[in-house]
Amino acid sequence: MDNDEELDNIAAELRREKAKLWRKNNKEKVKEIHKRYWRKKAKEELEKRKNQKKEGE
């Protein structure tokens, strides 16, 4: 079992390194992804607030 766990840890480390390198080389894509993510969250929050107002009336 220790060997499997060690392999899993190494695999996770390699994935993190690859992702970090991708983010470093694709800064504009990362900015766009973050922008879309937060716009989606804001839209969900706006809908939630609108629904709360409707229920309170």
Buried (B, 14 or more C-beta within 10 A) or exposed (E): EEEEEEEEEEEEEEEEEEEEEEEEEEEEEEEEEEEEEEEEEEEEEEEEEEEEEEEEE
